[in-house]
Amino acid sequence: MILPIIAYGDPVLRKTGELVTADFPNLKEIISNMYETMYNAHGVGLAAPQVGLALRIFVIDTTPFSDDDELDSTEQNKLKGFKKTFINARMVKEEGELWSFNEGCLSIPDVREDVYRNPTIILEYCEEDFVMKTEVFDGLIARVIQHEYDHIEGVLFTDKISSLKKRLIQKKLKNILEGKTFQEYRMKFFGKKGR
């Protein structure tokens, strides 16, 4: 089922996600709905808070990035078919020289900004089978994971930009808060009818 994506301004996007147990009600359905919602919105990642659930779950499929001609073939091959569910993720380490990449977010439509992140991360997490893993990720995969991990920590990519850039996007953020934005995917705006 395609769920509405929660828009900037909703308090759920600022909550730290709660740990999830293997017997969490409807977990498989929640994860399935998150993938369906992400694909419908043409995203490469989606965190549970973005569908209104303050849980430590996010899903990623970086395949759309594999078509980027500016990337070398090795990076394209890594991105193609990289699809993974992360439950109860914990960042163990972020390392390497910070690099900039233009990011956007399904919850903050029409806003894109350069964000600096570390190129390599070590992440501890469970997949859907609840077996704990510790894995190293790098490049664009690491960046997508960091972006979605921030969501389960109550952090948005706009928190990571300069105060000058924050002032420059104030009007766009205000429009989102007021529901004055149109996307091809369903959104739910805080304070609007039905929320």
C-alpha positions in Angstrom: 0.0 0.0 0.0 1.3 3.4 -0.9 1.4 5.7 2.1 1.5 9.5 2.2 4.9 10.9 2.9 5.0 13.2 6.0 6.0 16.7 5.1 8.5 19.0 6.7 7.1 20.5 9.9 5.5 17.4 11.4 7.0 16.6 14.8 7.4 12.9 13.9 10.3 13.9 11.7 12.1 15.2 14.8 11.6 12.2 17.0 14.3 9.6 17.7 13.0 6.3 16.4 12.2 3.5 18.8 13.9 0.1 18.7 11.9 -2.5 16.9 11.4 -6.2 18.0 11.1 -9.2 15.8 7.5 -9.6 16.9 6.5 -6.0 16.1 2.9 -5.9 14.8 2.7 -6.0 11.0 6.4 -5.4 10.5 6.6 -7.2 7.1 3.6 -5.1 5.9 5.2 -1.9 7.2 8.4 -2.6 5.3 6.6 -3.7 2.1 4.5 -0.4 2.3 7.7 1.6 2.8 9.3 0.1 -0.4 6.1 0.6 -2.4 5.9 4.3 -1.1 9.5 5.0 -1.9 9.3 3.6 -5.5 6.0 5.5 -6.1 7.8 8.7 -5.1 10.9 7.8 -7.2 13.1 7.9 -4.1 16.3 5.9 -3.3 15.7 5.7 0.4 12.8 6.1 2.9 12.8 6.1 6.7 9.8 5.1 8.9 9.4 8.6 10.4 8.7 9.8 6.8 5.5 7.6 6.8 4.5 8.7 10.3 6.2 6.0 12.4 8.9 6.9 14.9 10.7 3.6 14.5 14.3 2.7 13.7 13.6 1.3 10.2 14.7 2.5 6.8 14.8 1.1 3.3 17.2 1.8 0.5 17.4 0.9 -3.2 20.2 2.9 -5.0 19.6 1.3 -8.4 18.3 4.7 -9.9 21.8 6.2 -9.2 23.5 3.5 -11.3 22.4 5.3 -14.5 24.5 8.4 -13.6 27.0 8.8 -16.5 29.2 11.0 -14.2 30.0 7.9 -12.0 32.7 5.4 -13.0 31.5 1.9 -13.9 32.7 0.4 -10.6 30.5 2.8 -8.6 27.6 2.2 -11.1 27.8 -1.5 -10.6 27.9 -1.2 -6.8 24.7 1.0 -6.9 22.8 -1.3 -9.3 20.6 -3.6 -7.4 21.7 -2.4 -3.9 18.5 -2.9 -2.0 18.4 -3.4 1.7 16.3 -3.0 4.8 17.9 -1.6 7.9 16.3 -2.2 11.4 17.6 -0.8 14.7 20.7 0.7 12.9 23.5 2.2 15.0 26.3 4.2 13.5 29.6 2.8 14.7 32.0 5.1 12.8 32.1 7.7 10.1 35.5 8.3 8.5 37.4 9.9 5.7 37.6 13.4 4.3 34.2 15.1 4.1 32.8 15.4 0.6 29.9 17.4 -0.8 26.9 16.1 -2.7 23.6 17.7 -3.7 20.9 16.1 -1.5 17.1 16.3 -1.5 14.4 14.6 0.6 10.9 13.3 -0.2 9.7 15.1 3.0 11.2 18.4 1.9 10.1 18.7 -1.8 11.6 21.3 -4.1 14.6 21.8 -1.8 18.1 20.6 -2.7 21.4 21.6 -1.1 25.0 20.5 -1.0 25.6 18.5 2.2 29.1 17.4 3.5 29.3 13.8 4.7 32.1 11.2 5.4 32.7 8.8 2.5 33.0 5.7 4.6 30.8 4.4 7.5 30.6 1.3 9.7 27.0 0.5 10.6 25.5 -2.1 12.9 22.0 -3.1 12.0 19.5 -6.0 11.6 18.0 -7.0 8.3 14.4 -8.4 8.3 15.6 -11.7 9.8 16.8 -9.8 12.9 20.4 -11.2 12.6 22.7 -8.4 13.8 25.3 -7.3 11.2 28.2 -4.9 11.2 29.2 -3.7 7.8 31.3 -1.1 6.0 29.7 1.1 3.3 31.2 3.8 1.2 30.5 6.2 -1.6 27.0 7.0 -2.6 25.6 4.0 -0.7 27.1 5.4 2.5 25.7 8.8 1.8 22.1 7.4 1.3 22.5 5.4 4.5 23.7 8.5 6.4 20.7 10.5 5.1 18.2 7.9 6.1 20.0 7.2 9.4 19.6 10.9 10.2 15.9 10.5 9.8 15.7 7.8 12.5 17.7 10.2 14.8 15.3 13.1 14.2 17.7 15.0 11.9 17.0 16.5 8.5 19.5 17.2 5.8 18.6 20.9 6.1 20.1 20.8 9.6 23.5 20.2 8.0 23.6 23.3 5.8 25.0 26.8 6.6 22.9 29.4 8.3 23.1 31.5 5.1 21.7 28.7 3.0 19.0 28.0 5.6 17.9 31.7 5.3 17.8 31.3 1.5 15.4 28.4 1.6 13.1 29.8 4.3 10.4 30.7 1.8 10.4 27.2 0.3 10.2 25.6 3.8 7.4 28.0 4.8 5.5 26.9 1.6 5.9 23.2 2.7 4.7 24.0 6.2 1.6 25.7 4.7 1.0 22.8 2.2 1.7 25.1 -0.8 3.7 22.5 -2.7 2.6 20.0 -5.4 4.3 16.6 -5.8 3.3 13.6 -8.0 3.3 11.5 -4.8 0.9 11.8 -1.8 2.0 13.9 1.1 0.6 14.7 4.5 1.1 18.2 5.9 1.1 18.9 9.6 -1.9 20.9 10.7 -3.8 20.1 7.5 -7.1 18.2 7.6 -6.7 14.6 8.4 -3.5 15.0 10.4 
